[in-house]
């Protein structure tokens, strides 16, 4: 129980990749011409990223990255959200900073003046709502402990960490330091596993991270089965129940599975229109869920809030809702 002098002043602080999402609509022939596998995510170098960027004429540019998307959702829902991530002092760095601030999210990490340019993710959306991504990680993965304002970590009800950052040793150190500080301050710590390939590379250290620090875990079916080296989702969930008090496993259009204090509950999806772009669905689910928890809602209600946010975002292009999410939740959330 926190005393009054120790009351958190921020709902969620997130540490993640600071990426500019560059979205465009295209067709299958364009992907075939560039030899991209539809629905995949490919890491590219800076030269390739520049070349692809120049090819895109109808760009929608937004601050992106998984945790940044979740925080923008939390801010849209009226929450106090702070993002920590690294950009370079370049044009895309300016775009990221300006755009995330317009969402109401606080972002004060100083840009780096040397090293790689700002990260970007070029997202090609085909008429079947599939997204094919080419990502240049640039400055984002070079986050270091010195980039993190630990006083902000102490001030937040929940610290939210992005698994993608685990690839870089300096970012990993920053993660652990932030988690230690949050834990000492009596705060909750949440983690998104982010990507099954990332989980595969770091399985043992992810398992240890979950056991030692994580109170709330977000994963999809692929990520959680990869973590526990099984193709059986139920088996993975049984293992997870012993390691984490609260988790949400998203299962695409089938909704999600909530694990709370060893109990399992199916959370139905909210179908709010035709799916045209799945970018950010998991991020918005996590954002809605964390905002619910920060407001003192039950895990079940929080998961339903997340499900509503995810159900809306797939009906439009990009991961910034063009609908009033608060109204949408009020309309769809049964008491």
JOWOWO-V120319 format. One record per backbone hydrogen bond with DSSP energy under -1.0 kcal/mol. CO is the residue of the C=O (numbers start at 1). NH is the residue of the N-H. Records with the same first field share a line. If there is no record, write none. Layout:
BEGIN
CO=NH, NH
END
This chain:
BEGIN
3=6
4=7
10=157
11=158
12=82
13=160
14=84
15=162
19=64
20=121
21=62
22=123
23=60
24=125
27=31
28=32
29=33
30=34
31=36
32=35
37=40
40=133
42=135
45=49
46=50
47=51
48=52
49=53
50=54
51=55
57=59
60=23
62=21
64=19
65=69
66=70
67=71
68=72
69=73
70=74
71=75
72=76
73=77
74=79
75=78
80=11, 12
81=106
82=14
84=16
87=112
88=90
90=94
91=95
92=96
93=97
94=98
95=99
96=100
97=101
98=102
100=105
101=104
106=83
112=89
117=139
119=20
120=136
121=22
122=134
123=24
124=132
125=26
126=129
129=278
130=126
132=124
133=42
134=122
135=44
136=120
137=140
139=142
144=147
145=148
148=150
149=153
150=154
153=156
155=9, 10
157=188
158=13
159=190
160=15
161=192
162=165
163=166
164=167
165=168
168=172
169=173
170=174
171=175
172=176
173=177
174=178
175=179
176=180
177=181
178=182
179=183
180=184
181=185
182=187
183=186
188=159
189=215, 216
190=161
191=218
192=163
193=195
195=199
196=200
197=201
198=202
202=206
203=207
204=208
205=209
206=210
207=211
208=212
209=213, 214
215=246
216=191
217=248
218=193
219=250
220=224
221=225
222=226
223=227
224=228
225=230
226=229
232=236
233=237
234=238
235=239
236=240
237=241
240=243, 244
245=261
246=217
247=259
248=219
249=257
250=221
251=254
252=255
255=251
256=267
257=249
258=265
259=247
260=263
263=260
265=258
267=256
278=281
280=284
281=285
282=286
283=287
284=288
285=289
286=290
287=291
288=292
289=293
290=294
291=295
292=297
293=296
298=302
299=303
300=304
301=305
302=306
303=307
304=308
305=309
306=310
307=311
308=312
309=313
310=314
312=315
313=316
314=276, 277
324=328
325=329
326=330
327=331
328=332
329=333
END
